[in-house]
Amino acid sequence: MATAEHLKALLKSHTAGDDDLFRSVALQIAAHEATKGNGRLAEELRDLVAKARRGQQPTGSPRAVPIARPTGELAGLVLASYPAIRLSEMVIADGVRSRIEDVISQQHQRDLLRSHGLSPKRKLLLVGPAGCGKTMTASVLASECQLPLLFVQLHALITKYMGETAAKLHLIFDAMAETRGVYLFDEFDAIGATRAAGNDIGEIRRVLNSFLQFLERDDSESLIVAATNFVGMLDDALFRRFDDVITYEPPNRTLVKRLVRNRLSAFDLGDVKWVDIGLASRGLSHAEVVRACDDAARDAVMSRQGIVTHESLVTAIKSRGGMRPSRRRKKTKE
């Protein structure tokens, strides 16, 4: 059964009316039951949480036509899923949150905008370090707009044969008009690198030109999300073709505290010294902080204490920082 800390967290979230925290704790209970061998109970809890999330979708918004899976040539180019994550579950900077809220609001009121000759934002470029929420943002947009998330597989899109990649791009943009969804081009610098790059080859330059043309002409109702860790590599012509460019940064101390509290809501954190946690997590991404929390939680569960100590959390965070490859350049002889 659920631990005492789980039950207290459930009651606190219910009293506060925090549905997102309530579901988060419920999922933690499911994970706890799974580790004890109660797989069936864990699966039932996850199903109940998923149903609760779907039941809270906004009313009045048209739903996307479900697609079980892409077919034909498109099947090898995109992966379809139906995320359930909500914007309220993301721990991100207020400025980034407001930009995402604006996109979602415009999508919900796109008919009103069009009645005044305006179009909602739907072509987005997300830039920033890895693990800071860019891919999760695409999932949130799909969930909040009740749309499928279609992940474009760049390894299948880009080929060495002249003209083949552009043809596949054409196929994807055709699909955008046929099936409304959120189309995610992750690691976008693979096709959006500047045409002035010294190591550029003709085919990649043609691919970028094709993408620019398709993006310019696209008038579908789908959302197009391009995400990259290397904004400096992108061609300047791309920026003016997107409706918005959203920049992500590693979490500051305030966000780190929120991340830790959210991820470890079922554990006693009374021993944690937040100043030390902020210092230890400096430079880490959102994803790295979350994984460090999971490491500390596993230690707490396996030790049978049910308490995440300050020392264990600091150790887990520092360990995550130590996993990064050294970026120091070797000294060269003059």
Residue, then its C-alpha position, 0 to 999 in steps of 0.5 A: m500500500a501507499t506509504a504514510e508520506h504518499l497519503k499525507a501528500l495526497l491529502k495536502s494536494h486535495t485540500a489545496g485543490d492542486d489537481d496536478l500535484f494530486r495526479s503526480v503523487a498518484l503516479q508515484i504510488a503506482a510506481h511504488e506498487a510496481t516495485k513491490g510486484n503489484g503490477r496490476l494495481a500499478e497499471e489500474l492507478r495509471d489508467l485512472v490518472a490518464k482518464a482524469r487528465r483526459g476528463q479535464q481537457p477544455t470543452g468547446s475545442p474541436r478534437a483532432v481526427p484520431i490517427a492510429r499510426p501514419t501509413g504508407e511512406l509517411a509511416g517511416l518518417v513520423l511517429a504519432s503519439y497522444p501526450a497527456i501532459r499539461l502546461s501546469e505540470m511544467v516547471i519553467a521560467d514565467g516568461v517562457r510559460s507566458r509565451i506558450e500560454d499565448v500560443i495555446s490561447q490563440q489556438h483555442q480561439r483561432d476561429l475568432l482570430r480568423s474572423h478578423g483576418l488574423s492567423p494564430k501563432r503556429k510556427l514555433l522555433l524553440v532554442g536552448p540547451a538540451g534538457c530544458g523543456k523544448t521537446m516537452t513543450a511540443s507534448v504540452l501543445a499537443s495535449e492542451c490543443q487536443l492534437p496528436l504529436l507527430f515526431v519527425q524522424l530526421h534519420a529517415l528524412i535525410t538521405k544522401y540521394m539528391g532530391e530524395t530528402a526534399a521529396k520526403l519533406h514535401l510528403i510531411f508538409d502534405a500530411m500537415a494539411e490532411t491531419r491537423g497535429v503538432y509536427l516536431f522537428d527535433e535537433f532541427d540544426a541538422i537541416g536548418a544549418t546556415r547555408a554559409a557554413g564552410n563545410d556545407i554541401g550542395e544537397i543540405r543547402r537544397v534541403l534547407n531551401s526546400f524547407l524554407q519554401f514549404l514553411e513559407r507556403d504552408d497554410s494548414e492548421s497544424l502546428i510546426v515546432a522546430a527545436t535546436n540546441f545550437v541556435g548559432m548554427l541556424d540560417d538567418a532566413l529561418f527566423r523571419r519565417f517562424d511566428d515566434v522564437i522561444t528561448y529556454e535556459p537552465p533552471n535558476r535556484t527558484l526553479v530548481k527548488r520547485l522542480v525538487r519539491n514537485r518531483l519529491s512531493a511524496f518524501d519528507l524534505g525538511d532536512v534539505k538546505w535549499v541554498d546548498i541545493g541551488l549551488a550544487s545544481r548550478g548549470l544543470s538542466h531541468a532533466e538533469v535535476v529531475r534525474a538527480c531527484d529520482d536517484a535520491a528517491r530510489d536511495a530513500v526507498m531502498s534504504r526503507q527510510g522514506i526520507v530524502t536526506h540533504e546529503s543524499l540529494v546533494t550527492a545525487i545532484k553533484s553526481r549528475g553534474g559529474m556525468r557531463p563530459s569535460r569541455r576543457r580543451k587540451k593545451t596545444k604546444e606553441 
